Amino acid sequence: MEKMRLKIKEFLQSERGEFGMSAIIGVAIGLIVAAFILIPGIQTFATQIMTDMQNWWANAISSQLFPN
């Protein structure tokens, strides 16, 4: 276990490790920015789907299955 820890530490201190860490940080930043852009659009999309499902249930299914 100690040997593996030393290998990881050496890798992170090398130039390749710095590149790997930079890539991980870059991906994380990209995901965070994408989340701030996409979440409002997804919320609007989900609201529209729920409204359409309620209308479909009230107008098509409920009126046919449970007539007054």
C-alpha positions in Angstrom: 0.0 0.0 0.0 2.8 2.3 0.9 4.6 1.6 -2.4 1.4 2.5 -4.3 1.1 5.7 -2.4 4.7 6.7 -3.3 4.1 5.9 -7.0 1.0 8.1 -7.0 2.8 10.9 -5.2 5.7 10.7 -7.7 3.3 10.7 -10.6 1.5 13.8 -9.3 4.8 15.6 -8.8 6.0 14.8 -12.3 5.1 16.8 -15.4 2.7 14.1 -16.6 1.0 14.3 -13.2 0.6 18.1 -13.5 -1.0 17.7 -16.9 -3.3 15.0 -15.5 -4.3 17.2 -12.6 -4.9 20.2 -14.9 -7.0 18.1 -17.2 -9.2 16.9 -14.3 -9.6 20.5 -13.0 -10.5 21.6 -16.5 -13.1 18.9 -16.9 -14.6 19.8 -13.5 -14.8 23.5 -14.4 -16.4 22.6 -17.7 -19.1 20.5 -16.0 -19.9 23.2 -13.5 -20.3 25.8 -16.2 -22.4 23.5 -18.3 -24.6 22.8 -15.3 -25.3 26.5 -14.8 -26.2 26.8 -18.5 -28.3 23.6 -18.8 -30.2 23.5 -15.5 -32.6 26.4 -16.3 -33.4 24.9 -19.7 -34.0 21.5 -18.2 -36.3 23.0 -15.6 -38.4 24.6 -18.3 -38.4 21.4 -20.3 -39.6 19.4 -17.3 -42.3 21.9 -16.4 -43.6 21.7 -20.0 -43.7 17.9 -20.0 -45.6 17.8 -16.7 -48.1 20.3 -18.0 -48.6 18.3 -21.2 -49.0 15.1 -19.2 -51.6 16.7 -16.9 -53.5 17.9 -19.9 -53.3 14.5 -21.6 -54.5 12.8 -18.5 -57.4 15.2 -17.9 -58.5 15.4 -21.6 -57.9 12.0 -23.0 -57.4 9.3 -20.4 -59.5 10.4 -17.4 -62.5 11.4 -19.5 -62.5 8.0 -21.3 -61.8 5.8 -18.3 -64.0 7.7 -15.8 -66.9 9.3 -17.7 -69.2 11.5 -15.7 
